[in-house]
Every structure is written in C-alpha cells, then in structure tokens.
C-alpha cells in the first residue's frame, strides 16, 4: 500500500502536481518517484537531465499514462510532458505535422481536421501523446492499409539525450537512427518534438461478417483480406466478427460513429464490470454474460444486413480523458504470424474455456485481433518479419475478483510465449526477459548495444527495463 507524500516539482507554478503517487489509466500500476517534474521548455528538459543530484535516475518521461506495463514508472524522476503540447507547424506541401511531444493524438487530430487533414493512422486510444507514439509501438488495423504502426509514419524527431544535449533524426538528417529511436521507449532520452506524415481526410466504411469460431477457415480470412483494404476481428463467445474497412464516397449512417465511441468509452466495460460486481460467481453470471454476448452479436448482424456504416477516419479515435473508473478496461497484446491465426484463435478459445473451468475466470469483453502488415521501420517492429494477426484479451477488472486478471495475464503470457508470440513492452503486462529475447532476438541485442552508447550510465533505465535488457 503506498502512502501519499509531497514531492517538489521543477519550476513550481499554480498548476504543478505535488502528488507523489502516480497511477496509470487502468489503475494496475502505481509509481512513487522522488521527483515529479513539469518542464515547460526544452531548456527545462536539459536542466533536468543534467542535474543528477536534484533529479536522480532513473528518469522517465510520462505522457498520458495509458501504458499497461511499468515502462514509464520510476523511483527516481518522472517528467510530465503535459506542458509541451503545442502544434509547431502543419506543412501542406510536404504533408506533415510537427508538434511538441506532449500533445495528445486526439487534440492534434482536431487541429488537422480544421484543414480537412488527418493522420495516416487514427488509432483508437486518442490520448496517446505524440512523443510516445514516436518511440513506442502502437497498433491499428482499420487505418493500417499500408502500415499499422504510428511511428512508421514518423519522419522527424528531436530529443534531449541522457546527458542533456540535443539530438535529432529525420529522413534527411541521421536517417540511420530512425529505426533505433522508434524502438527506444524513452531509453535514449526525452523526445520533445516530432513530425508525422498526414493526408487529406478520408471517409471510410465498416462492414461486418459473423462466423462460428469452430467453422472458421484460412480461406475465409484470405478472402476477407483479398476483398477489403484491411480488417480487425472480434471474438464474442464462440463467434468471430470480421470488421472490414474500405473507403467510401460519402457518409452513410455516420451517427453510428458516436454509438461506437460510446461503446468503447463507456458501455462495454461498464456492463462487463457491472455484471461481475453484482453477480460475481453466482449461477446467474454465465447466463447473463451469454445474453449480453448475444445482444452484441445481434447488433453486428444488424449492421451487416444494413450494409455497415461510414465515418470520417478521425472519428475512429476515442478520447478516454473523462472516462470514469467504472467504465475503464485493460488489455494485453501478443502478435503472431498471420498464417497461424485460425489455429491460434481456435486453440485460444479452447484454452480460455479450460482456464475458466479450472479457475472460474473469463474475460468479460471481446477478444480483439489486429491484422497488421509487414513493416521494418522500427527495430522492434512486431511485424518486422511478416504480416501478423494479434490476440488481444480485453477485460474490465472487477473488485469482486481481486488478482484474477493478473493471474490470467501471466498464464496467457506463457501460452503465447510457447506459441512464438511477440509481446509489446508497453502493452503486454508481466512481460519477461525470456519473452522479449525470444521475440526480438538479435534486434533486441542490437538496440541494447546502441542504448549503452547513448546512455552509458543508464540514467533512463528504470527497474522494468533493467530486468529486460541484456
């Protein structure tokens, strides 16, 4: 149990946060640094990194705190990027946006939209900061027609090194550093400015097709990919929903975009958690959850019959900044070779059923599966060697089942690891060194070697990364 204490901040002001204990979005990670700094300029960042006495290591930059692992945690210094949140410029000739690293994706998207522009990827979690998007791994299927990771569209980046000097990389300056910094997770210093590719705003259409998991075949998946731009898949009970994406000439049923956001921002997790809190392990719980799954599948079948719906691509993004705790959810992400998806899914459903019989725990939200194309832009790209389809258990953690979600995640990690899965360092809770080494191999060693040259004193390495690095 952590105790609330007071911590001095850098450059005190009326908005300074003097609470020492910092909790991530889903409440699973609480960190208590010695210093919690709120810089307002690049010079402030340099001062923090240069003053090792006042701002002890490990030094970790903090964005919106949506990471599901302790990658941003620190017993030394945490640096909030909230004050560095401005758009620097939008270049309509080069089709890029340059912004400070603390700006959230959803806020940057609003600025772009005023000029009828959008990001190449409009991922669901809109509260990710652009600095995090630049140097961590993300995922998106429904905009990922070409590539499905935000940092693949990073064309320029500036950061303060662990010793306090300034560094940058771009397509024209130090381009050889881009694959490294895209994979750095803040271990090479603190990112303060980024440039991403953009494009004119698009109207996209979602269509839905429902299949029993047991009857799923490789041919069904192959045809879905061949006849659509891309797709994401949702497993609800013993049924699979293929959500396909294509461009559209005009908006149709666009009001459903609000319903979609409401579902992710509140309804799905609120209902899933509510059923567990009120019904717990009673005999009514499985029946109630089955009814809920039936209603959700019925909605997708109705959408399929009606020809789906359209929206402008930025409307895919959800702003979770005001989501109450009762409607928050957590997830994990493991990537697998695309060709193994059908077997992986069917085996997972069987494994999850057996786990439920053995422990009484089952996830109360759909299983997500993202199709993402081969992409070597980042040294730690999880699609470095080929296309993938992930398995993403999602769960709204209930107070009626303390520890059950964590136990499930650890068991799932072992299942995924044994099948050659690839975890993410910011989205796969309880990831272990063996998992990372097996997934990334020589690329993990190569990144670690580079990090030793840029941070020989390991100023940026917190306890989480210390356990994972060679």
Secondary structure as a PSIPRED ss2 file (coil, helix, strand):
# PSIPRED VFORMAT (PSIPRED V4.0)

   1 X C   1.000  0.000  0.000
   2 X C   1.000  0.000  0.000
   3 X C   1.000  0.000  0.000
   4 X C   1.000  0.000  0.000
   5 X C   1.000  0.000  0.000
   6 X E   0.000  0.000  1.000
   7 X C   1.000  0.000  0.000
   8 X C   1.000  0.000  0.000
   9 X C   1.000  0.000  0.000
  10 X C   1.000  0.000  0.000
  11 X C   1.000  0.000  0.000
  12 X C   1.000  0.000  0.000
  13 X C   1.000  0.000  0.000
  14 X C   1.000  0.000  0.000
  15 X C   1.000  0.000  0.000
  16 X C   1.000  0.000  0.000
  17 X C   1.000  0.000  0.000
  18 X C   1.000  0.000  0.000
  19 X E   0.000  0.000  1.000
  20 X C   1.000  0.000  0.000
  21 X E   0.000  0.000  1.000
  22 X E   0.000  0.000  1.000
  23 X E   0.000  0.000  1.000
  24 X C   1.000  0.000  0.000
  25 X C   1.000  0.000  0.000
  26 X C   1.000  0.000  0.000
  27 X C   1.000  0.000  0.000
  28 X C   1.000  0.000  0.000
  29 X C   1.000  0.000  0.000
  30 X E   0.000  0.000  1.000
  31 X E   0.000  0.000  1.000
  32 X E   0.000  0.000  1.000
  33 X C   1.000  0.000  0.000
  34 X C   1.000  0.000  0.000
  35 X E   0.000  0.000  1.000
  36 X E   0.000  0.000  1.000
  37 X E   0.000  0.000  1.000
  38 X C   1.000  0.000  0.000
  39 X C   1.000  0.000  0.000
  40 X C   1.000  0.000  0.000
  41 X C   1.000  0.000  0.000
  42 X H   0.000  1.000  0.000
  43 X H   0.000  1.000  0.000
  44 X H   0.000  1.000  0.000
  45 X H   0.000  1.000  0.000
  46 X H   0.000  1.000  0.000
  47 X H   0.000  1.000  0.000
  48 X H   0.000  1.000  0.000
  49 X H   0.000  1.000  0.000
  50 X H   0.000  1.000  0.000
  51 X C   1.000  0.000  0.000
  52 X C   1.000  0.000  0.000
  53 X C   1.000  0.000  0.000
  54 X C   1.000  0.000  0.000
  55 X C   1.000  0.000  0.000
  56 X C   1.000  0.000  0.000
  57 X C   1.000  0.000  0.000
  58 X C   1.000  0.000  0.000
  59 X E   0.000  0.000  1.000
  60 X E   0.000  0.000  1.000
  61 X E   0.000  0.000  1.000
  62 X E   0.000  0.000  1.000
  63 X C   1.000  0.000  0.000
  64 X C   1.000  0.000  0.000
  65 X C   1.000  0.000  0.000
  66 X C   1.000  0.000  0.000
  67 X C   1.000  0.000  0.000
  68 X C   1.000  0.000  0.000
  69 X C   1.000  0.000  0.000
  70 X H   0.000  1.000  0.000
  71 X H   0.000  1.000  0.000
  72 X H   0.000  1.000  0.000
  73 X C   1.000  0.000  0.000
  74 X C   1.000  0.000  0.000
  75 X C   1.000  0.000  0.000
  76 X C   1.000  0.000  0.000
  77 X E   0.000  0.000  1.000
  78 X E   0.000  0.000  1.000
  79 X E   0.000  0.000  1.000
  80 X E   0.000  0.000  1.000
  81 X C   1.000  0.000  0.000
  82 X C   1.000  0.000  0.000
  83 X C   1.000  0.000  0.000
  84 X C   1.000  0.000  0.000
  85 X C   1.000  0.000  0.000
  86 X C   1.000  0.000  0.000
  87 X E   0.000  0.000  1.000
  88 X E   0.000  0.000  1.000
  89 X E   0.000  0.000  1.000
  90 X E   0.000  0.000  1.000
  91 X E   0.000  0.000  1.000
  92 X C   1.000  0.000  0.000
  93 X C   1.000  0.000  0.000
  94 X C   1.000  0.000  0.000
  95 X C   1.000  0.000  0.000
  96 X E   0.000  0.000  1.000
  97 X E   0.000  0.000  1.000
  98 X E   0.000  0.000  1.000
  99 X E   0.000  0.000  1.000
 100 X E   0.000  0.000  1.000
 101 X C   1.000  0.000  0.000
 102 X C   1.000  0.000  0.000
 103 X C   1.000  0.000  0.000
 104 X E   0.000  0.000  1.000
 105 X H   0.000  1.000  0.000
 106 X H   0.000  1.000  0.000
 107 X H   0.000  1.000  0.000
 108 X H   0.000  1.000  0.000
 109 X H   0.000  1.000  0.000
 110 X H   0.000  1.000  0.000
 111 X H   0.000  1.000  0.000
 112 X H   0.000  1.000  0.000
 113 X H   0.000  1.000  0.000
 114 X C   1.000  0.000  0.000
 115 X C   1.000  0.000  0.000
 116 X C   1.000  0.000  0.000
 117 X E   0.000  0.000  1.000
 118 X E   0.000  0.000  1.000
 119 X E   0.000  0.000  1.000
 120 X C   1.000  0.000  0.000
 121 X C   1.000  0.000  0.000
 122 X C   1.000  0.000  0.000
 123 X C   1.000  0.000  0.000
 124 X C   1.000  0.000  0.000
 125 X E   0.000  0.000  1.000
 126 X C   1.000  0.000  0.000
 127 X C   1.000  0.000  0.000
 128 X C   1.000  0.000  0.000
 129 X E   0.000  0.000  1.000
 130 X H   0.000  1.000  0.000
 131 X H   0.000  1.000  0.000
 132 X H   0.000  1.000  0.000
 133 X H   0.000  1.000  0.000
 134 X H   0.000  1.000  0.000
 135 X H   0.000  1.000  0.000
 136 X C   1.000  0.000  0.000
 137 X C   1.000  0.000  0.000
 138 X C   1.000  0.000  0.000
 139 X C   1.000  0.000  0.000
 140 X C   1.000  0.000  0.000
 141 X C   1.000  0.000  0.000
 142 X C   1.000  0.000  0.000
 143 X C   1.000  0.000  0.000
 144 X C   1.000  0.000  0.000
 145 X C   1.000  0.000  0.000
 146 X C   1.000  0.000  0.000
 147 X C   1.000  0.000  0.000
 148 X C   1.000  0.000  0.000
 149 X C   1.000  0.000  0.000
 150 X H   0.000  1.000  0.000
 151 X H   0.000  1.000  0.000
 152 X H   0.000  1.000  0.000
 153 X H   0.000  1.000  0.000
 154 X E   0.000  0.000  1.000
 155 X E   0.000  0.000  1.000
 156 X E   0.000  0.000  1.000
 157 X E   0.000  0.000  1.000
 158 X E   0.000  0.000  1.000
 159 X E   0.000  0.000  1.000
 160 X E   0.000  0.000  1.000
 161 X C   1.000  0.000  0.000
 162 X C   1.000  0.000  0.000
 163 X C   1.000  0.000  0.000
 164 X C   1.000  0.000  0.000
 165 X C   1.000  0.000  0.000
 166 X E   0.000  0.000  1.000
 167 X E   0.000  0.000  1.000
 168 X E   0.000  0.000  1.000
 169 X E   0.000  0.000  1.000
 170 X E   0.000  0.000  1.000
 171 X C   1.000  0.000  0.000
 172 X C   1.000  0.000  0.000
 173 X C   1.000  0.000  0.000
 174 X C   1.000  0.000  0.000
 175 X H   0.000  1.000  0.000
 176 X H   0.000  1.000  0.000
 177 X H   0.000  1.000  0.000
 178 X H   0.000  1.000  0.000
 179 X H   0.000  1.000  0.000
 180 X H   0.000  1.000  0.000
 181 X H   0.000  1.000  0.000
 182 X C   1.000  0.000  0.000
 183 X C   1.000  0.000  0.000
 184 X C   1.000  0.000  0.000
 185 X C   1.000  0.000  0.000
 186 X C   1.000  0.000  0.000
 187 X C   1.000  0.000  0.000
 188 X C   1.000  0.000  0.000
 189 X C   1.000  0.000  0.000
 190 X E   0.000  0.000  1.000
 191 X E   0.000  0.000  1.000
 192 X E   0.000  0.000  1.000
 193 X E   0.000  0.000  1.000
 194 X E   0.000  0.000  1.000
 195 X E   0.000  0.000  1.000
 196 X E   0.000  0.000  1.000
 197 X E   0.000  0.000  1.000
 198 X E   0.000  0.000  1.000
 199 X E   0.000  0.000  1.000
 200 X E   0.000  0.000  1.000
 201 X C   1.000  0.000  0.000
 202 X C   1.000  0.000  0.000
 203 X E   0.000  0.000  1.000
 204 X E   0.000  0.000  1.000
 205 X E   0.000  0.000  1.000
 206 X E   0.000  0.000  1.000
 207 X E   0.000  0.000  1.000
 208 X E   0.000  0.000  1.000
 209 X E   0.000  0.000  1.000
 210 X E   0.000  0.000  1.000
 211 X E   0.000  0.000  1.000
 212 X E   0.000  0.000  1.000
 213 X H   0.000  1.000  0.000
 214 X H   0.000  1.000  0.000
 215 X H   0.000  1.000  0.000
 216 X C   1.000  0.000  0.000
 217 X C   1.000  0.000  0.000
 218 X H   0.000  1.000  0.000
 219 X H   0.000  1.000  0.000
 220 X H   0.000  1.000  0.000
 221 X H   0.000  1.000  0.000
 222 X H   0.000  1.000  0.000
 223 X H   0.000  1.000  0.000
 224 X H   0.000  1.000  0.000
 225 X H   0.000  1.000  0.000
 226 X H   0.000  1.000  0.000
 227 X C   1.000  0.000  0.000
 228 X C   1.000  0.000  0.000
 229 X C   1.000  0.000  0.000
 230 X E   0.000  0.000  1.000
 231 X E   0.000  0.000  1.000
 232 X E   0.000  0.000  1.000
 233 X E   0.000  0.000  1.000
 234 X E   0.000  0.000  1.000
 235 X E   0.000  0.000  1.000
 236 X E   0.000  0.000  1.000
 237 X C   1.000  0.000  0.000
 238 X C   1.000  0.000  0.000
 239 X E   0.000  0.000  1.000
 240 X E   0.000  0.000  1.000
 241 X E   0.000  0.000  1.000
 242 X E   0.000  0.000  1.000
 243 X E   0.000  0.000  1.000
 244 X E   0.000  0.000  1.000
 245 X E   0.000  0.000  1.000
 246 X E   0.000  0.000  1.000
 247 X E   0.000  0.000  1.000
 248 X C   1.000  0.000  0.000
 249 X C   1.000  0.000  0.000
 250 X C   1.000  0.000  0.000
 251 X C   1.000  0.000  0.000
 252 X C   1.000  0.000  0.000
 253 X C   1.000  0.000  0.000
 254 X C   1.000  0.000  0.000
 255 X C   1.000  0.000  0.000
 256 X H   0.000  1.000  0.000
 257 X H   0.000  1.000  0.000
 258 X H   0.000  1.000  0.000
 259 X H   0.000  1.000  0.000
 260 X H   0.000  1.000  0.000
 261 X H   0.000  1.000  0.000
 262 X H   0.000  1.000  0.000
 263 X H   0.000  1.000  0.000
 264 X H   0.000  1.000  0.000
 265 X H   0.000  1.000  0.000
 266 X H   0.000  1.000  0.000
 267 X H   0.000  1.000  0.000
 268 X H   0.000  1.000  0.000
 269 X H   0.000  1.000  0.000
 270 X H   0.000  1.000  0.000
 271 X H   0.000  1.000  0.000
 272 X H   0.000  1.000  0.000
 273 X H   0.000  1.000  0.000
 274 X H   0.000  1.000  0.000
 275 X H   0.000  1.000  0.000
 276 X H   0.000  1.000  0.000
 277 X H   0.000  1.000  0.000
 278 X H   0.000  1.000  0.000
 279 X H   0.000  1.000  0.000
 280 X C   1.000  0.000  0.000
 281 X C   1.000  0.000  0.000
 282 X C   1.000  0.000  0.000
 283 X H   0.000  1.000  0.000
 284 X H   0.000  1.000  0.000
 285 X H   0.000  1.000  0.000
 286 X H   0.000  1.000  0.000
 287 X H   0.000  1.000  0.000
 288 X H   0.000  1.000  0.000
 289 X H   0.000  1.000  0.000
 290 X H   0.000  1.000  0.000
 291 X H   0.000  1.000  0.000
 292 X H   0.000  1.000  0.000
 293 X H   0.000  1.000  0.000
 294 X H   0.000  1.000  0.000
 295 X H   0.000  1.000  0.000
 296 X H   0.000  1.000  0.000
 297 X H   0.000  1.000  0.000
 298 X H   0.000  1.000  0.000
 299 X H   0.000  1.000  0.000
 300 X H   0.000  1.000  0.000
 301 X H   0.000  1.000  0.000
 302 X H   0.000  1.000  0.000
 303 X H   0.000  1.000  0.000
 304 X H   0.000  1.000  0.000
 305 X H   0.000  1.000  0.000
 306 X C   1.000  0.000  0.000
 307 X C   1.000  0.000  0.000
 308 X C   1.000  0.000  0.000
 309 X E   0.000  0.000  1.000
 310 X E   0.000  0.000  1.000
 311 X E   0.000  0.000  1.000
 312 X E   0.000  0.000  1.000
 313 X H   0.000  1.000  0.000
 314 X H   0.000  1.000  0.000
 315 X H   0.000  1.000  0.000
 316 X H   0.000  1.000  0.000
 317 X C   1.000  0.000  0.000
 318 X E   0.000  0.000  1.000
 319 X C   1.000  0.000  0.000
 320 X C   1.000  0.000  0.000
 321 X C   1.000  0.000  0.000
 322 X C   1.000  0.000  0.000
 323 X C   1.000  0.000  0.000
 324 X C   1.000  0.000  0.000
 325 X H   0.000  1.000  0.000
 326 X H   0.000  1.000  0.000
 327 X H   0.000  1.000  0.000
 328 X C   1.000  0.000  0.000
 329 X C   1.000  0.000  0.000
 330 X E   0.000  0.000  1.000
 331 X E   0.000  0.000  1.000
 332 X C   1.000  0.000  0.000
 333 X C   1.000  0.000  0.000
 334 X E   0.000  0.000  1.000
 335 X E   0.000  0.000  1.000
 336 X E   0.000  0.000  1.000
 337 X E   0.000  0.000  1.000
 338 X H   0.000  1.000  0.000
 339 X H   0.000  1.000  0.000
 340 X H   0.000  1.000  0.000
 341 X H   0.000  1.000  0.000
 342 X H   0.000  1.000  0.000
 343 X H   0.000  1.000  0.000
 344 X H   0.000  1.000  0.000
 345 X H   0.000  1.000  0.000
 346 X H   0.000  1.000  0.000
 347 X H   0.000  1.000  0.000
 348 X H   0.000  1.000  0.000
 349 X H   0.000  1.000  0.000
 350 X H   0.000  1.000  0.000
 351 X H   0.000  1.000  0.000
 352 X H   0.000  1.000  0.000
 353 X H   0.000  1.000  0.000
 354 X H   0.000  1.000  0.000
 355 X H   0.000  1.000  0.000
 356 X H   0.000  1.000  0.000
 357 X H   0.000  1.000  0.000
 358 X H   0.000  1.000  0.000
 359 X H   0.000  1.000  0.000
 360 X C   1.000  0.000  0.000
 361 X C   1.000  0.000  0.000
 362 X C   1.000  0.000  0.000
 363 X C   1.000  0.000  0.000
 364 X C   1.000  0.000  0.000
 365 X C   1.000  0.000  0.000
 366 X C   1.000  0.000  0.000
 367 X E   0.000  0.000  1.000
 368 X E   0.000  0.000  1.000
 369 X E   0.000  0.000  1.000
 370 X E   0.000  0.000  1.000
 371 X E   0.000  0.000  1.000
 372 X E   0.000  0.000  1.000
 373 X C   1.000  0.000  0.000
 374 X C   1.000  0.000  0.000
 375 X C   1.000  0.000  0.000
 376 X C   1.000  0.000  0.000
 377 X C   1.000  0.000  0.000
 378 X C   1.000  0.000  0.000
 379 X C   1.000  0.000  0.000
 380 X C   1.000  0.000  0.000
 381 X C   1.000  0.000  0.000
 382 X C   1.000  0.000  0.000
 383 X C   1.000  0.000  0.000
 384 X C   1.000  0.000  0.000
 385 X C   1.000  0.000  0.000
 386 X C   1.000  0.000  0.000
 387 X C   1.000  0.000  0.000
 388 X E   0.000  0.000  1.000
 389 X E   0.000  0.000  1.000
 390 X E   0.000  0.000  1.000
 391 X E   0.000  0.000  1.000
 392 X E   0.000  0.000  1.000
 393 X C   1.000  0.000  0.000
 394 X E   0.000  0.000  1.000
 395 X E   0.000  0.000  1.000
 396 X C   1.000  0.000  0.000
 397 X C   1.000  0.000  0.000
 398 X C   1.000  0.000  0.000
 399 X H   0.000  1.000  0.000
 400 X H   0.000  1.000  0.000
 401 X H   0.000  1.000  0.000
 402 X C   1.000  0.000  0.000
 403 X C   1.000  0.000  0.000
 404 X H   0.000  1.000  0.000
 405 X H   0.000  1.000  0.000
 406 X H   0.000  1.000  0.000
 407 X H   0.000  1.000  0.000
 408 X H   0.000  1.000  0.000
 409 X H   0.000  1.000  0.000
 410 X H   0.000  1.000  0.000
 411 X H   0.000  1.000  0.000
 412 X H   0.000  1.000  0.000
 413 X H   0.000  1.000  0.000
 414 X H   0.000  1.000  0.000
 415 X H   0.000  1.000  0.000
 416 X H   0.000  1.000  0.000
 417 X H   0.000  1.000  0.000
 418 X H   0.000  1.000  0.000
 419 X C   1.000  0.000  0.000
 420 X C   1.000  0.000  0.000
 421 X C   1.000  0.000  0.000
 422 X E   0.000  0.000  1.000
 423 X E   0.000  0.000  1.000
 424 X C   1.000  0.000  0.000
 425 X C   1.000  0.000  0.000
 426 X C   1.000  0.000  0.000
 427 X C   1.000  0.000  0.000
 428 X C   1.000  0.000  0.000
 429 X C   1.000  0.000  0.000
 430 X C   1.000  0.000  0.000
 431 X C   1.000  0.000  0.000
 432 X C   1.000  0.000  0.000
 433 X H   0.000  1.000  0.000
 434 X H   0.000  1.000  0.000
 435 X H   0.000  1.000  0.000
 436 X H   0.000  1.000  0.000
 437 X H   0.000  1.000  0.000
 438 X H   0.000  1.000  0.000
 439 X H   0.000  1.000  0.000
 440 X H   0.000  1.000  0.000
 441 X C   1.000  0.000  0.000
 442 X H   0.000  1.000  0.000
 443 X H   0.000  1.000  0.000
 444 X H   0.000  1.000  0.000
 445 X H   0.000  1.000  0.000
 446 X H   0.000  1.000  0.000
 447 X H   0.000  1.000  0.000
 448 X H   0.000  1.000  0.000
 449 X H   0.000  1.000  0.000
 450 X H   0.000  1.000  0.000
 451 X H   0.000  1.000  0.000
 452 X H   0.000  1.000  0.000
 453 X H   0.000  1.000  0.000
 454 X H   0.000  1.000  0.000
 455 X C   1.000  0.000  0.000
 456 X C   1.000  0.000  0.000
 457 X C   1.000  0.000  0.000
 458 X C   1.000  0.000  0.000
 459 X C   1.000  0.000  0.000
 460 X C   1.000  0.000  0.000
 461 X C   1.000  0.000  0.000
 462 X C   1.000  0.000  0.000
 463 X H   0.000  1.000  0.000
 464 X H   0.000  1.000  0.000
 465 X H   0.000  1.000  0.000
 466 X H   0.000  1.000  0.000
 467 X H   0.000  1.000  0.000
 468 X H   0.000  1.000  0.000
 469 X C   1.000  0.000  0.000
 470 X C   1.000  0.000  0.000
